[in-house]
């Protein structure tokens, strides 16, 4: 019983250039999300202090009679 020859693909290792490119993309994406969150927090703090300076809000609790 002579069967047909099965061609097996040769396994290659990971591509160094592809790995570096993927790491850069993932790193820049994570840094962008981190920075966007930082800007959002900064905007909230700035709005709070602006309202506090204008007297629209107060950090002192009102007393009840």
Predicted model as a PDB file, atoms N, CA, C, CB and O in Angstrom, pLDDT in the B-factor column:
MODEL        1                                                                  
ATOM      1  N   UNK A   1       0.827  -1.168   0.000  1.00 55.00           N  
ATOM      2  CA  UNK A   1       0.000   0.000   0.000  1.00 55.00           C  
ATOM      3  C   UNK A   1       0.878   1.240   0.000  1.00 55.00           C  
ATOM      4  CB  UNK A   1      -0.945  -0.007   1.196  1.00 55.00           C  
ATOM      5  O   UNK A   1       1.352   1.685   1.046  1.00 55.00           O  
ATOM      6  N   UNK A   2       1.074   1.756  -1.116  1.00 59.00           N  
ATOM      7  CA  UNK A   2       1.864   2.970  -1.212  1.00 59.00           C  
ATOM      8  C   UNK A   2       0.906   4.145  -1.316  1.00 59.00           C  
ATOM      9  CB  UNK A   2       2.838   2.923  -2.428  1.00 59.00           C  
ATOM     10  O   UNK A   2       0.195   4.307  -2.309  1.00 59.00           O  
ATOM     11  N   UNK A   3       0.904   4.952  -0.277  1.00 62.00           N  
ATOM     12  CA  UNK A   3       0.011   6.125  -0.248  1.00 62.00           C  
ATOM     13  C   UNK A   3       0.680   7.318  -0.917  1.00 62.00           C  
ATOM     14  CB  UNK A   3      -0.380   6.483   1.206  1.00 62.00           C  
ATOM     15  O   UNK A   3       1.881   7.295  -1.188  1.00 62.00           O  
ATOM     16  N   UNK A   4      -0.094   8.345  -1.177  1.00 70.00           N  
ATOM     17  CA  UNK A   4       0.447   9.571  -1.752  1.00 70.00           C  
ATOM     18  C   UNK A   4       1.277  10.328  -0.714  1.00 70.00           C  
ATOM     19  CB  UNK A   4      -0.690  10.464  -2.284  1.00 70.00           C  
ATOM     20  O   UNK A   4       1.086  10.181   0.493  1.00 70.00           O  
ATOM     21  N   UNK A   5       2.162  11.106  -1.201  1.00 81.00           N  
ATOM     22  CA  UNK A   5       3.010  11.879  -0.305  1.00 81.00           C  
ATOM     23  C   UNK A   5       2.259  13.104   0.215  1.00 81.00           C  
ATOM     24  CB  UNK A   5       4.305  12.305  -1.022  1.00 81.00           C  
ATOM     25  O   UNK A   5       1.690  13.859  -0.574  1.00 81.00           O  
ATOM     26  N   UNK A   6       2.250  13.305   1.513  1.00 77.00           N  
ATOM     27  CA  UNK A   6       1.594  14.464   2.115  1.00 77.00           C  
ATOM     28  C   UNK A   6       2.656  15.522   2.359  1.00 77.00           C  
ATOM     29  CB  UNK A   6       0.853  14.084   3.446  1.00 77.00           C  
ATOM     30  O   UNK A   6       3.675  15.268   3.003  1.00 77.00           O  
ATOM     31  N   UNK A   7       2.403  16.694   1.843  1.00 77.00           N  
ATOM     32  CA  UNK A   7       3.346  17.785   2.015  1.00 77.00           C  
ATOM     33  C   UNK A   7       2.976  18.538   3.279  1.00 77.00           C  
ATOM     34  CB  UNK A   7       3.354  18.728   0.780  1.00 77.00           C  
ATOM     35  O   UNK A   7       1.872  19.068   3.398  1.00 77.00           O  
ATOM     36  N   UNK A   8       3.916  18.583   4.232  1.00 76.00           N  
ATOM     37  CA  UNK A   8       3.691  19.303   5.474  1.00 76.00           C  
ATOM     38  C   UNK A   8       4.345  20.681   5.373  1.00 76.00           C  
ATOM     39  CB  UNK A   8       4.250  18.506   6.690  1.00 76.00           C  
ATOM     40  O   UNK A   8       5.469  20.811   4.889  1.00 76.00           O  
ATOM     41  N   UNK A   9       3.630  21.703   5.833  1.00 76.00           N  
ATOM     42  CA  UNK A   9       4.230  23.042   5.772  1.00 76.00           C  
ATOM     43  C   UNK A   9       5.395  23.153   6.755  1.00 76.00           C  
ATOM     44  CB  UNK A   9       3.169  24.129   6.076  1.00 76.00           C  
ATOM     45  O   UNK A   9       5.384  22.549   7.828  1.00 76.00           O  
ATOM     46  N   UNK A  10       6.366  23.914   6.374  1.00 78.00           N  
ATOM     47  CA  UNK A  10       7.501  24.143   7.253  1.00 78.00           C  
ATOM     48  C   UNK A  10       7.122  25.237   8.237  1.00 78.00           C  
ATOM     49  CB  UNK A  10       8.780  24.527   6.446  1.00 78.00           C  
ATOM     50  O   UNK A  10       6.702  26.325   7.841  1.00 78.00           O  
ATOM     51  N   UNK A  11       7.272  24.942   9.517  1.00 72.00           N  
ATOM     52  CA  UNK A  11       6.923  25.926  10.542  1.00 72.00           C  
ATOM     53  C   UNK A  11       8.040  26.949  10.657  1.00 72.00           C  
ATOM     54  CB  UNK A  11       6.666  25.242  11.910  1.00 72.00           C  
ATOM     55  O   UNK A  11       9.219  26.607  10.750  1.00 72.00           O  
ATOM     56  N   UNK A  12       7.637  28.217  10.647  1.00 78.00           N  
ATOM     57  CA  UNK A  12       8.613  29.286  10.783  1.00 78.00           C  
ATOM     58  C   UNK A  12       8.431  29.932  12.153  1.00 78.00           C  
ATOM     59  CB  UNK A  12       8.464  30.338   9.639  1.00 78.00           C  
ATOM     60  O   UNK A  12       7.355  29.874  12.749  1.00 78.00           O  
ATOM     61  N   UNK A  13       9.485  30.534  12.626  1.00 78.00           N  
ATOM     62  CA  UNK A  13       9.406  31.241  13.899  1.00 78.00           C  
ATOM     63  C   UNK A  13       8.714  32.582  13.718  1.00 78.00           C  
ATOM     64  CB  UNK A  13      10.806  31.440  14.495  1.00 78.00           C  
ATOM     65  O   UNK A  13       8.366  32.961  12.599  1.00 78.00           O  
ATOM     66  N   UNK A  14       8.514  33.302  14.820  1.00 80.00           N  
ATOM     67  CA  UNK A  14       7.849  34.603  14.721  1.00 80.00           C  
ATOM     68  C   UNK A  14       8.722  35.609  13.978  1.00 80.00           C  
ATOM     69  CB  UNK A  14       7.505  35.135  16.118  1.00 80.00           C  
ATOM     70  O   UNK A  14       9.949  35.580  14.078  1.00 80.00           O  
ATOM     71  N   UNK A  15       8.083  36.481  13.248  1.00 90.00           N  
ATOM     72  CA  UNK A  15       8.791  37.513  12.507  1.00 90.00           C  
ATOM     73  C   UNK A  15       9.117  38.656  13.465  1.00 90.00           C  
ATOM     74  CB  UNK A  15       7.947  38.017  11.291  1.00 90.00           C  
ATOM     75  O   UNK A  15       8.210  39.235  14.063  1.00 90.00           O  
ATOM     76  N   UNK A  16      10.367  38.981  13.615  1.00 92.00           N  
ATOM     77  CA  UNK A  16      10.803  40.003  14.553  1.00 92.00           C  
ATOM     78  C   UNK A  16      10.238  41.373  14.170  1.00 92.00           C  
ATOM     79  CB  UNK A  16      12.332  40.054  14.607  1.00 92.00           C  
ATOM     80  O   UNK A  16       9.785  42.124  15.033  1.00 92.00           O  
ATOM     81  N   UNK A  17      10.266  41.687  12.902  1.00 94.00           N  
ATOM     82  CA  UNK A  17       9.747  42.981  12.441  1.00 94.00           C  
ATOM     83  C   UNK A  17       8.254  43.090  12.718  1.00 94.00           C  
ATOM     84  CB  UNK A  17      10.021  43.172  10.937  1.00 94.00           C  
ATOM     85  O   UNK A  17       7.775  44.133  13.164  1.00 94.00           O  
ATOM     86  N   UNK A  18       7.519  42.013  12.455  1.00 93.00           N  
ATOM     87  CA  UNK A  18       6.080  42.013  12.692  1.00 93.00           C  
ATOM     88  C   UNK A  18       5.775  42.161  14.186  1.00 93.00           C  
ATOM     89  CB  UNK A  18       5.447  40.721  12.142  1.00 93.00           C  
ATOM     90  O   UNK A  18       4.852  42.881  14.568  1.00 93.00           O  
ATOM     91  N   UNK A  19       6.553  41.480  15.023  1.00 94.00           N  
ATOM     92  CA  UNK A  19       6.364  41.558  16.475  1.00 94.00           C  
ATOM     93  C   UNK A  19       6.609  42.989  16.963  1.00 94.00           C  
ATOM     94  CB  UNK A  19       7.311  40.568  17.206  1.00 94.00           C  
ATOM     95  O   UNK A  19       5.837  43.511  17.767  1.00 94.00           O  
ATOM     96  N   UNK A  20       7.670  43.615  16.483  1.00 96.00           N  
ATOM     97  CA  UNK A  20       7.989  44.981  16.898  1.00 96.00           C  
ATOM     98  C   UNK A  20       6.899  45.942  16.433  1.00 96.00           C  
ATOM     99  CB  UNK A  20       9.361  45.414  16.339  1.00 96.00           C  
ATOM    100  O   UNK A  20       6.492  46.822  17.191  1.00 96.00           O  
ATOM    101  N   UNK A  21       6.427  45.787  15.210  1.00 96.00           N  
ATOM    102  CA  UNK A  21       5.374  46.660  14.684  1.00 96.00           C  
ATOM    103  C   UNK A  21       4.087  46.507  15.490  1.00 96.00           C  
ATOM    104  CB  UNK A  21       5.109  46.350  13.200  1.00 96.00           C  
ATOM    105  O   UNK A  21       3.424  47.497  15.802  1.00 96.00           O  
ATOM    106  N   UNK A  22       3.738  45.276  15.824  1.00 96.00           N  
ATOM    107  CA  UNK A  22       2.524  45.045  16.609  1.00 96.00           C  
ATOM    108  C   UNK A  22       2.664  45.639  18.006  1.00 96.00           C  
ATOM    109  CB  UNK A  22       2.219  43.540  16.701  1.00 96.00           C  
ATOM    110  O   UNK A  22       1.708  46.208  18.533  1.00 96.00           O  
ATOM    111  N   UNK A  23       3.831  45.517  18.607  1.00 97.00           N  
ATOM    112  CA  UNK A  23       4.062  46.085  19.934  1.00 97.00           C  
ATOM    113  C   UNK A  23       3.962  47.607  19.904  1.00 97.00           C  
ATOM    114  CB  UNK A  23       5.434  45.659  20.468  1.00 97.00           C  
ATOM    115  O   UNK A  23       3.419  48.215  20.826  1.00 97.00           O  
ATOM    116  N   UNK A  24       4.486  48.221  18.844  1.00 98.00           N  
ATOM    117  CA  UNK A  24       4.400  49.677  18.720  1.00 98.00           C  
ATOM    118  C   UNK A  24       2.944  50.117  18.584  1.00 98.00           C  
ATOM    119  CB  UNK A  24       5.222  50.169  17.508  1.00 98.00           C  
ATOM    120  O   UNK A  24       2.525  51.084  19.220  1.00 98.00           O  
ATOM    121  N   UNK A  25       2.178  49.413  17.763  1.00 98.00           N  
ATOM    122  CA  UNK A  25       0.770  49.767  17.561  1.00 98.00           C  
ATOM    123  C   UNK A  25      -0.010  49.628  18.863  1.00 98.00           C  
ATOM    124  CB  UNK A  25       0.139  48.883  16.466  1.00 98.00           C  
ATOM    125  O   UNK A  25      -0.780  50.518  19.223  1.00 98.00           O  
ATOM    126  N   UNK A  26       0.183  48.520  19.567  1.00 98.00           N  
ATOM    127  CA  UNK A  26      -0.534  48.309  20.830  1.00 98.00           C  
ATOM    128  C   UNK A  26      -0.102  49.341  21.869  1.00 98.00           C  
ATOM    129  CB  UNK A  26      -0.287  46.878  21.362  1.00 98.00           C  
ATOM    130  O   UNK A  26      -0.938  49.870  22.601  1.00 98.00           O  
ATOM    131  N   UNK A  27       1.191  49.626  21.937  1.00 98.00           N  
ATOM    132  CA  UNK A  27       1.694  50.608  22.892  1.00 98.00           C  
ATOM    133  C   UNK A  27       1.165  51.999  22.626  1.00 98.00           C  
ATOM    134  CB  UNK A  27       3.192  50.631  22.867  1.00 98.00           C  
ATOM    135  O   UNK A  27       0.765  52.695  23.559  1.00 98.00           O  
ATOM    136  N   UNK A  28       1.153  52.419  21.366  1.00 98.00           N  
ATOM    137  CA  UNK A  28       0.640  53.745  21.032  1.00 98.00           C  
ATOM    138  C   UNK A  28      -0.868  53.842  21.275  1.00 98.00           C  
ATOM    139  CB  UNK A  28       0.959  54.079  19.576  1.00 98.00           C  
ATOM    140  O   UNK A  28      -1.366  54.891  21.684  1.00 98.00           O  
ATOM    141  N   UNK A  29      -1.586  52.760  21.026  1.00 98.00           N  
ATOM    142  CA  UNK A  29      -3.026  52.759  21.292  1.00 98.00           C  
ATOM    143  C   UNK A  29      -3.305  52.906  22.782  1.00 98.00           C  
ATOM    144  CB  UNK A  29      -3.669  51.472  20.760  1.00 98.00           C  
ATOM    145  O   UNK A  29      -4.161  53.696  23.184  1.00 98.00           O  
ATOM    146  N   UNK A  30      -2.585  52.147  23.598  1.00 98.00           N  
ATOM    147  CA  UNK A  30      -2.773  52.237  25.048  1.00 98.00           C  
ATOM    148  C   UNK A  30      -2.376  53.617  25.560  1.00 98.00           C  
ATOM    149  CB  UNK A  30      -1.955  51.150  25.767  1.00 98.00           C  
ATOM    150  O   UNK A  30      -3.055  54.173  26.423  1.00 98.00           O  
ATOM    151  N   UNK A  31      -1.296  54.171  25.044  1.00 98.00           N  
ATOM    152  CA  UNK A  31      -0.861  55.506  25.463  1.00 98.00           C  
ATOM    153  C   UNK A  31      -1.882  56.561  25.059  1.00 98.00           C  
ATOM    154  CB  UNK A  31       0.511  55.841  24.857  1.00 98.00           C  
ATOM    155  O   UNK A  31      -2.130  57.501  25.815  1.00 98.00           O  
ATOM    156  N   UNK A  32      -2.468  56.421  23.896  1.00 98.00           N  
ATOM    157  CA  UNK A  32      -3.490  57.364  23.450  1.00 98.00           C  
ATOM    158  C   UNK A  32      -4.725  57.338  24.339  1.00 98.00           C  
ATOM    159  CB  UNK A  32      -3.885  57.063  22.021  1.00 98.00           C  
ATOM    160  O   UNK A  32      -5.274  58.385  24.682  1.00 98.00           O  
ATOM    161  N   UNK A  33      -5.160  56.135  24.711  1.00 98.00           N  
ATOM    162  CA  UNK A  33      -6.314  56.020  25.609  1.00 98.00           C  
ATOM    163  C   UNK A  33      -5.995  56.597  26.983  1.00 98.00           C  
ATOM    164  CB  UNK A  33      -6.748  54.551  25.743  1.00 98.00           C  
ATOM    165  O   UNK A  33      -6.831  57.275  27.581  1.00 98.00           O  
ATOM    166  N   UNK A  34      -4.803  56.335  27.483  1.00 98.00           N  
ATOM    167  CA  UNK A  34      -4.370  56.860  28.784  1.00 98.00           C  
ATOM    168  C   UNK A  34      -4.353  58.386  28.756  1.00 98.00           C  
ATOM    169  CB  UNK A  34      -2.967  56.314  29.157  1.00 98.00           C  
ATOM    170  O   UNK A  34      -4.826  59.037  29.688  1.00 98.00           O  
ATOM    171  N   UNK A  35      -3.803  58.952  27.677  1.00 98.00           N  
ATOM    172  CA  UNK A  35      -3.703  60.403  27.568  1.00 98.00           C  
ATOM    173  C   UNK A  35      -5.095  61.022  27.434  1.00 98.00           C  
ATOM    174  CB  UNK A  35      -2.821  60.795  26.367  1.00 98.00           C  
ATOM    175  O   UNK A  35      -5.350  62.074  28.019  1.00 98.00           O  
ATOM    176  N   UNK A  36      -5.994  60.399  26.684  1.00 98.00           N  
ATOM    177  CA  UNK A  36      -7.352  60.913  26.536  1.00 98.00           C  
ATOM    178  C   UNK A  36      -8.056  60.930  27.895  1.00 98.00           C  
ATOM    179  CB  UNK A  36      -8.151  60.060  25.521  1.00 98.00           C  
ATOM    180  O   UNK A  36      -8.766  61.885  28.212  1.00 98.00           O  
ATOM    181  N   UNK A  37      -7.865  59.891  28.690  1.00 98.00           N  
ATOM    182  CA  UNK A  37      -8.453  59.854  30.038  1.00 98.00           C  
ATOM    183  C   UNK A  37      -7.858  60.962  30.909  1.00 98.00           C  
ATOM    184  CB  UNK A  37      -8.219  58.469  30.700  1.00 98.00           C  
ATOM    185  O   UNK A  37      -8.577  61.596  31.682  1.00 98.00           O  
ATOM    186  N   UNK A  38      -6.565  61.195  30.789  1.00 98.00           N  
ATOM    187  CA  UNK A  38      -5.905  62.251  31.552  1.00 98.00           C  
ATOM    188  C   UNK A  38      -6.474  63.619  31.171  1.00 98.00           C  
ATOM    189  CB  UNK A  38      -4.380  62.218  31.315  1.00 98.00           C  
ATOM    190  O   UNK A  38      -6.739  64.441  32.048  1.00 98.00           O  
ATOM    191  N   UNK A  39      -6.662  63.868  29.890  1.00 98.00           N  
ATOM    192  CA  UNK A  39      -7.232  65.136  29.435  1.00 98.00           C  
ATOM    193  C   UNK A  39      -8.659  65.304  29.951  1.00 98.00           C  
ATOM    194  CB  UNK A  39      -7.210  65.216  27.900  1.00 98.00           C  
ATOM    195  O   UNK A  39      -9.068  66.408  30.309  1.00 98.00           O  
ATOM    196  N   UNK A  40      -9.411  64.212  29.988  1.00 98.00           N  
ATOM    197  CA  UNK A  40     -10.787  64.268  30.475  1.00 98.00           C  
ATOM    198  C   UNK A  40     -10.810  64.634  31.963  1.00 98.00           C  
ATOM    199  CB  UNK A  40     -11.501  62.916  30.240  1.00 98.00           C  
ATOM    200  O   UNK A  40     -11.614  65.464  32.387  1.00 98.00           O  
ATOM    201  N   UNK A  41      -9.934  64.018  32.747  1.00 98.00           N  
ATOM    202  CA  UNK A  41      -9.861  64.337  34.176  1.00 98.00           C  
ATOM    203  C   UNK A  41      -9.431  65.787  34.384  1.00 98.00           C  
ATOM    204  CB  UNK A  41      -8.883  63.385  34.895  1.00 98.00           C  
ATOM    205  O   UNK A  41      -9.954  66.473  35.263  1.00 98.00           O  
ATOM    206  N   UNK A  42      -8.489  66.248  33.583  1.00 98.00           N  
ATOM    207  CA  UNK A  42      -8.013  67.631  33.673  1.00 98.00           C  
ATOM    208  C   UNK A  42      -9.152  68.610  33.353  1.00 98.00           C  
ATOM    209  CB  UNK A  42      -6.818  67.858  32.708  1.00 98.00           C  
ATOM    210  O   UNK A  42      -9.302  69.637  34.015  1.00 98.00           O  
ATOM    211  N   UNK A  43      -9.935  68.285  32.347  1.00 97.00           N  
ATOM    212  CA  UNK A  43     -11.064  69.144  31.958  1.00 97.00           C  
ATOM    213  C   UNK A  43     -12.090  69.223  33.079  1.00 97.00           C  
ATOM    214  CB  UNK A  43     -11.729  68.618  30.669  1.00 97.00           C  
ATOM    215  O   UNK A  43     -12.615  70.301  33.360  1.00 97.00           O  
ATOM    216  N   UNK A  44     -12.385  68.093  33.725  1.00 97.00           N  
ATOM    217  CA  UNK A  44     -13.339  68.079  34.830  1.00 97.00           C  
ATOM    218  C   UNK A  44     -12.838  68.924  35.998  1.00 97.00           C  
ATOM    219  CB  UNK A  44     -13.598  66.643  35.291  1.00 97.00           C  
ATOM    220  O   UNK A  44     -13.606  69.691  36.579  1.00 97.00           O  
ATOM    221  N   UNK A  45     -11.565  68.792  36.346  1.00 97.00           N  
ATOM    222  CA  UNK A  45     -11.003  69.566  37.455  1.00 97.00           C  
ATOM    223  C   UNK A  45     -11.025  71.052  37.122  1.00 97.00           C  
ATOM    224  CB  UNK A  45      -9.561  69.107  37.767  1.00 97.00           C  
ATOM    225  O   UNK A  45     -11.368  71.868  37.978  1.00 97.00           O  
ATOM    226  N   UNK A  46     -10.666  71.416  35.897  1.00 97.00           N  
ATOM    227  CA  UNK A  46     -10.663  72.822  35.491  1.00 97.00           C  
ATOM    228  C   UNK A  46     -12.078  73.401  35.554  1.00 97.00           C  
ATOM    229  CB  UNK A  46     -10.084  72.972  34.065  1.00 97.00           C  
ATOM    230  O   UNK A  46     -12.259  74.530  36.009  1.00 97.00           O  
ATOM    231  N   UNK A  47     -13.076  72.649  35.108  1.00 97.00           N  
ATOM    232  CA  UNK A  47     -14.468  73.113  35.156  1.00 97.00           C  
ATOM    233  C   UNK A  47     -14.924  73.295  36.599  1.00 97.00           C  
ATOM    234  CB  UNK A  47     -15.396  72.120  34.427  1.00 97.00           C  
ATOM    235  O   UNK A  47     -15.629  74.255  36.910  1.00 97.00           O  
ATOM    236  N   UNK A  48     -14.529  72.383  37.479  1.00 96.00           N  
ATOM    237  CA  UNK A  48     -14.898  72.483  38.891  1.00 96.00           C  
ATOM    238  C   UNK A  48     -14.325  73.753  39.503  1.00 96.00           C  
ATOM    239  CB  UNK A  48     -14.409  71.249  39.671  1.00 96.00           C  
ATOM    240  O   UNK A  48     -15.046  74.499  40.165  1.00 96.00           O  
ATOM    241  N   UNK A  49     -13.033  74.010  39.289  1.00 96.00           N  
ATOM    242  CA  UNK A  49     -12.410  75.181  39.884  1.00 96.00           C  
ATOM    243  C   UNK A  49     -12.913  76.480  39.256  1.00 96.00           C  
ATOM    244  CB  UNK A  49     -10.906  75.090  39.746  1.00 96.00           C  
ATOM    245  O   UNK A  49     -12.968  77.506  39.934  1.00 96.00           O  
ATOM    246  N   UNK A  50     -13.277  76.454  37.988  1.00 96.00           N  
ATOM    247  CA  UNK A  50     -13.872  77.639  37.359  1.00 96.00           C  
ATOM    248  C   UNK A  50     -15.217  77.967  37.996  1.00 96.00           C  
ATOM    249  CB  UNK A  50     -14.044  77.420  35.842  1.00 96.00           C  
ATOM    250  O   UNK A  50     -15.501  79.127  38.296  1.00 96.00           O  
ATOM    251  N   UNK A  51     -16.048  76.936  38.204  1.00 96.00           N  
ATOM    252  CA  UNK A  51     -17.345  77.145  38.847  1.00 96.00           C  
ATOM    253  C   UNK A  51     -17.158  77.611  40.289  1.00 96.00           C  
ATOM    254  CB  UNK A  51     -18.183  75.852  38.808  1.00 96.00           C  
ATOM    255  O   UNK A  51     -17.924  78.444  40.773  1.00 96.00           O  
ATOM    256  N   UNK A  52     -16.155  77.085  40.973  1.00 94.00           N  
ATOM    257  CA  UNK A  52     -15.880  77.482  42.355  1.00 94.00           C  
ATOM    258  C   UNK A  52     -15.457  78.950  42.405  1.00 94.00           C  
ATOM    259  CB  UNK A  52     -14.781  76.581  42.975  1.00 94.00           C  
ATOM    260  O   UNK A  52     -15.886  79.683  43.296  1.00 94.00           O  
ATOM    261  N   UNK A  53     -14.627  79.386  41.466  1.00 95.00           N  
ATOM    262  CA  UNK A  53     -14.188  80.783  41.422  1.00 95.00           C  
ATOM    263  C   UNK A  53     -15.340  81.731  41.109  1.00 95.00           C  
ATOM    264  CB  UNK A  53     -13.086  80.955  40.387  1.00 95.00           C  
ATOM    265  O   UNK A  53     -15.384  82.841  41.639  1.00 95.00           O  
ATOM    266  N   UNK A  54     -16.266  81.314  40.261  1.00 95.00           N  
ATOM    267  CA  UNK A  54     -17.400  82.167  39.900  1.00 95.00           C  
ATOM    268  C   UNK A  54     -18.469  82.177  40.984  1.00 95.00           C  
ATOM    269  CB  UNK A  54     -18.008  81.706  38.585  1.00 95.00           C  
ATOM    270  O   UNK A  54     -19.393  82.988  40.924  1.00 95.00           O  
ATOM    271  N   UNK A  55     -18.363  81.299  41.967  1.00 90.00           N  
ATOM    272  CA  UNK A  55     -19.335  81.244  43.056  1.00 90.00           C  
ATOM    273  C   UNK A  55     -20.582  80.456  42.730  1.00 90.00           C  
ATOM    274  CB  UNK A  55     -19.724  82.615  43.445  1.00 90.00           C  
ATOM    275  O   UNK A  55     -21.574  80.548  43.452  1.00 90.00           O  
ATOM    276  N   UNK A  56     -20.557  79.681  41.656  1.00 92.00           N  
ATOM    277  CA  UNK A  56     -21.727  78.892  41.284  1.00 92.00           C  
ATOM    278  C   UNK A  56     -21.898  77.685  42.204  1.00 92.00           C  
ATOM    279  CB  UNK A  56     -21.615  78.432  39.832  1.00 92.00           C  
ATOM    280  O   UNK A  56     -23.013  77.207  42.411  1.00 92.00           O  
ATOM    281  N   UNK A  57     -20.803  77.205  42.745  1.00 89.00           N  
ATOM    282  CA  UNK A  57     -20.856  76.061  43.658  1.00 89.00           C  
ATOM    283  C   UNK A  57     -20.037  76.391  44.890  1.00 89.00           C  
ATOM    284  CB  UNK A  57     -20.333  74.759  42.974  1.00 89.00           C  
ATOM    285  O   UNK A  57     -19.263  77.349  44.904  1.00 89.00           O  
ATOM    286  N   UNK A  58     -20.219  75.579  45.930  1.00 88.00           N  
ATOM    287  CA  UNK A  58     -19.472  75.768  47.166  1.00 88.00           C  
ATOM    288  C   UNK A  58     -19.072  74.393  47.686  1.00 88.00           C  
ATOM    289  CB  UNK A  58     -20.312  76.556  48.230  1.00 88.00           C  
ATOM    290  O   UNK A  58     -19.752  73.398  47.436  1.00 88.00           O  
ATOM    291  N   UNK A  59     -17.976  74.353  48.402  1.00 86.00           N  
ATOM    292  CA  UNK A  59     -17.536  73.082  48.983  1.00 86.00           C  
ATOM    293  C   UNK A  59     -17.982  72.974  50.433  1.00 86.00           C  
ATOM    294  CB  UNK A  59     -16.008  72.940  48.886  1.00 86.00           C  
ATOM    295  O   UNK A  59     -17.752  71.954  51.082  1.00 86.00           O  
ATOM    296  N   UNK A  60     -18.618  74.026  50.944  1.00 85.00           N  
ATOM    297  CA  UNK A  60     -19.111  74.030  52.314  1.00 85.00           C  
ATOM    298  C   UNK A  60     -20.550  73.544  52.302  1.00 85.00           C  
ATOM    299  CB  UNK A  60     -19.001  75.449  52.955  1.00 85.00           C  
ATOM    300  O   UNK A  60     -21.365  74.030  51.517  1.00 85.00           O  
ATOM    301  N   UNK A  61     -20.871  72.582  53.170  1.00 81.00           N  
ATOM    302  CA  UNK A  61     -22.220  72.045  53.240  1.00 81.00           C  
ATOM    303  C   UNK A  61     -23.156  73.084  53.858  1.00 81.00           C  
ATOM    304  CB  UNK A  61     -22.244  70.731  54.056  1.00 81.00           C  
ATOM    305  O   UNK A  61     -22.792  73.780  54.806  1.00 81.00           O  
ATOM    306  N   UNK A  62     -24.362  73.174  53.308  1.00 77.00           N  
ATOM    307  CA  UNK A  62     -25.341  74.106  53.858  1.00 77.00           C  
ATOM    308  C   UNK A  62     -25.900  73.558  55.153  1.00 77.00           C  
ATOM    309  CB  UNK A  62     -26.473  74.371  52.854  1.00 77.00           C  
ATOM    310  O   UNK A  62     -26.128  72.355  55.277  1.00 77.00           O  
ATOM    311  N   UNK A  63     -26.122  74.440  56.121  1.00 79.00           N  
ATOM    312  CA  UNK A  63     -26.663  74.018  57.407  1.00 79.00           C  
ATOM    313  C   UNK A  63     -28.178  73.980  57.325  1.00 79.00           C  
ATOM    314  CB  UNK A  63     -26.200  74.960  58.541  1.00 79.00           C  
ATOM    315  O   UNK A  63     -28.805  74.835  56.700  1.00 79.00           O  
ATOM    316  N   UNK A  64     -28.746  72.986  57.960  1.00 74.00           N  
ATOM    317  CA  UNK A  64     -30.216  72.865  57.996  1.00 74.00           C  
ATOM    318  C   UNK A  64     -30.709  73.460  59.291  1.00 74.00           C  
ATOM    319  CB  UNK A  64     -30.681  71.375  57.861  1.00 74.00           C  
ATOM    320  O   UNK A  64     -30.052  73.353  60.326  1.00 74.00           O  
ATOM    321  N   UNK A  65     -31.881  74.095  59.232  1.00 64.00           N  
ATOM    322  CA  UNK A  65     -32.418  74.751  60.422  1.00 64.00           C  
ATOM    323  C   UNK A  65     -33.206  73.807  61.278  1.00 64.00           C  
ATOM    324  CB  UNK A  65     -33.278  75.914  60.038  1.00 64.00           C  
ATOM    325  O   UNK A  65     -33.726  74.206  62.320  1.00 64.00           O  
TER     326      UNK A  65                                                      
ENDMDL                                                                          
END                                                                             
